[in-house]
């Protein structure tokens, strides 16, 4: 499966920016995406972090790198994103 084909098929997928946390799996990296939202009751801004499994053909990204990921069709049970740029 080519990365370019999956991005062209997906015309309106979410594009997220995050940091690579782990790259020990084959062709897969873990990316932590941080959101900054306002609490409904207390009106305080809260940081929340979510980790995504991202398809990285050839394990090109290193831990600590800032990357962009794009949503695509399901690749496996937990992978729904592809590495867009480093």
Backbone torsions as a table, in degrees:
resi	resn	phi	psi	omega
1	UNK	NA	126.9	-178.2
2	UNK	-91.8	142.1	-179.8
3	UNK	-65.0	-39.5	-178.0
4	UNK	-63.7	-39.4	-179.5
5	UNK	-64.4	-44.6	-177.3
6	UNK	-67.6	-31.7	178.6
7	UNK	-72.8	-35.0	179.7
8	UNK	-71.1	-34.5	178.1
9	UNK	-65.6	-33.3	-176.6
10	UNK	-96.4	96.8	-177.2
11	UNK	-79.0	-26.2	-173.3
12	UNK	-133.1	38.6	178.2
13	UNK	-77.6	157.6	178.8
14	UNK	-69.8	140.2	173.7
15	UNK	-112.5	121.5	-177.2
16	UNK	-120.4	151.5	176.1
17	UNK	-113.2	138.6	-178.8
18	UNK	-161.4	-172.3	-178.2
19	UNK	-118.0	137.2	178.0
20	UNK	-72.4	125.2	-178.3
21	UNK	-100.7	-38.1	-178.3
22	UNK	-146.9	147.3	177.5
23	UNK	-142.1	36.0	-175.4
24	UNK	-84.6	-18.4	-178.8
25	UNK	-83.0	160.1	180.0
26	UNK	-77.2	122.1	179.3
27	UNK	57.9	25.4	-179.4
28	UNK	-141.8	138.4	172.6
29	UNK	-126.2	158.9	174.8
30	UNK	-107.4	125.7	-177.1
31	UNK	-117.8	129.0	176.8
32	UNK	-95.9	121.4	179.1
33	UNK	-109.6	126.5	-176.8
34	UNK	-104.1	131.7	177.0
35	UNK	-113.6	151.3	-178.1
36	UNK	-125.1	100.7	-173.6
37	UNK	-122.6	161.0	-179.9
38	UNK	-94.4	131.9	178.5
39	UNK	-69.3	135.2	-175.0
40	UNK	-65.2	-44.0	-175.2
41	UNK	-84.7	-47.0	-171.9
42	UNK	-94.1	-6.3	176.6
43	UNK	60.0	20.1	178.3
44	UNK	-96.1	144.3	177.3
45	UNK	-80.0	131.2	-174.3
46	UNK	-124.0	136.2	174.5
47	UNK	-90.4	132.8	174.9
48	UNK	-130.1	139.6	-176.8
49	UNK	-118.0	137.2	176.7
50	UNK	-130.9	140.1	180.0
51	UNK	-102.2	136.7	178.5
52	UNK	-121.7	142.1	170.4
53	UNK	-87.2	129.2	-172.9
54	UNK	-125.4	136.8	178.1
55	UNK	-77.4	124.5	-179.4
56	UNK	-130.3	95.5	-177.2
57	UNK	-62.9	118.2	177.9
58	UNK	85.6	7.2	179.4
59	UNK	49.2	61.3	-177.2
60	UNK	-87.4	-25.9	-177.0
61	UNK	-84.1	144.6	178.8
62	UNK	-108.1	159.8	179.7
63	UNK	-63.4	133.9	179.4
64	UNK	95.4	-8.9	-178.2
65	UNK	-77.0	143.7	173.9
66	UNK	-85.2	125.9	-175.5
67	UNK	-133.0	161.9	171.4
68	UNK	-113.7	137.1	179.3
69	UNK	-125.1	152.3	-179.8
70	UNK	-127.7	142.7	-179.8
71	UNK	-73.2	142.2	-179.7
72	UNK	-145.4	-175.9	178.4
73	UNK	-67.4	156.1	-177.8
74	UNK	-58.6	129.1	178.5
75	UNK	-95.2	-38.8	175.5
76	UNK	-148.2	-164.9	-175.6
77	UNK	-60.8	-40.0	-176.8
78	UNK	-116.5	-4.6	-178.0
79	UNK	-97.2	118.2	177.2
80	UNK	-131.3	10.6	-178.2
81	UNK	-129.3	152.7	178.7
82	UNK	-125.5	144.8	177.9
83	UNK	-67.0	125.4	-178.5
84	UNK	-96.1	-51.2	179.1
85	UNK	-155.5	156.9	178.8
86	UNK	-102.2	NA	NA
